[in-house]
Amino acid sequence: MDSILVTGNGPLSGQIPIAGAKNACLTLMPATLLSEEPLTLTNAPRLSDIRTMTALLQSLGAEVTSLQNGQVLAMSSHDLNNHVADYDIVRKMRASNLVLGPMLARLGHAVVSLPGGCAIGARPMDLHIHGLEALGAEIELRDGYLHAKAPRGLKGAVVDFSFASVGATENVMMAATLAKGTTVLKNAAREPEIVDLATCLRKMGARIEGDGTSVITIEGVDRLNGATHPVVTDRIELGTYMLAPAIAGGEVECLGGRLDLVASFAAKLEQAGVTVTETGQGLKVTRKGGPIRAVDVTTEPFPGFPTDLQAQMMALLATAEGTSVLEERIFENRFMHAPELMRMGARIDVQGGTARVTGVEQLKGAPVMATDLRASVSLILAGLAAEGETVVSRVYHLDRGYEHVETKLQAVGAKIERIRG
């Protein structure tokens, strides 16, 4: 099993290109199931999760071809021959549940295993089921599979989500594009990935308004056509690499970065004493000297502070002057990285969904273990600021969400390498 060796090596300098968004691409790929015509995605990230979604779509009869070294995905679902999303594939990745809405809308039936994914707390399917049932679907759980059918077709309805769930918003929005009549999603998620999906669906002929707000209106159409669409910049990868010079010092320009994707996160960096500047090519992050200041962070749905940057932010605040309070409101059980940071000398006290982080002058390199995707990269970031060597094991989590992380950090002066297991 591979591991990552990081040696604290001082300030960073240079440029890091930011890839297309994993979470957006994993949502866009199932949209091919809505049409018989080809859907082509450009700026696709090259990640193991993308390969998992590729395998799932192919198992349903879709054609998926990877072009230009994996950065273009050419897909076609003209001949779907299977309506069962099997457990052996779905268990590897939670986003697999996003085939449910499109298959139900296009075929009138679908059987989808309950999903797996990171162990960061319960992320139930109840909101997905609630939304699809409001459109007329009949869904029952048998033997770990959701058996869904729409014997009279899907019909537009008002769906009021009890929580602004990204996945449920995406699943129901895709299904509603082919439903008869008008669907209104209330308390819809507002994430950039939702906007990116709606933009792509409109290119395919869908009639959608209000994406990016809490109320999305979809007017159903009889069929969708093909399209070509670039995947939006990955705001979580962007935020992660913005933290590299914040932790290690120096100045790094994140190519393709957009402030509107990470505004609340960038505001916290500024409070902590880090400078974020928009450039013609992206975002430049600078920390020239002086200690990081403690700041309090509460994770919230977009446009609030992203839960997927909480672990990385904790690594920065472990070196801050004073005590920071991090409150996790999205997922329970998402402080599993805290004990590993404590192995490196961090002072962290976790009580339920709140972590108090008292900064130390210097982190120390240590052998640590990744517990999930974002935790793995938080430990790498901590290693950039630590004295000595940090070895991060179980980095298969890392490869689900970050492409060529060692290469990108090496390019700005980090001393980092992958040790093949």
Secondary structure, 3 states (H helix, E strand, C coil): CCEEEEECCCCEEEEEECCECHHHHHHHHHHHHHCCCCEEEECCCCCHHHHHHHHHHHHCCCEEEEEHHHCEEEEECCCCCCCEECHHHHCCCHHHHHHHHHHHHHHCEEEEECCCCCCCCCCCCHHHHHHHHHCCCEEEEECCEEEEECCCCCECCEEECCCCCHHHHHHHHHHHCCCECEEEEECCCCCHHHHHHHHHHHHCCCEEECCCCCEEEEECCCCCCCEEEECCECHHHHHHHHHHHHHHCEEEEEECCCHHHCHHHHHHHHHCCCEEEECCCEEEEEECCCCCECCCEEECCCCCECHHHHHHHHHHHCCCECEEEEECCCCCCCCCCHHHHHHCCCEEEEECCEEEEECCCCEECCEEECCCHHHHHHHHHHHHHEECEEEEECCCCHHHCCCCHHHHHHCCCCEEEEECC
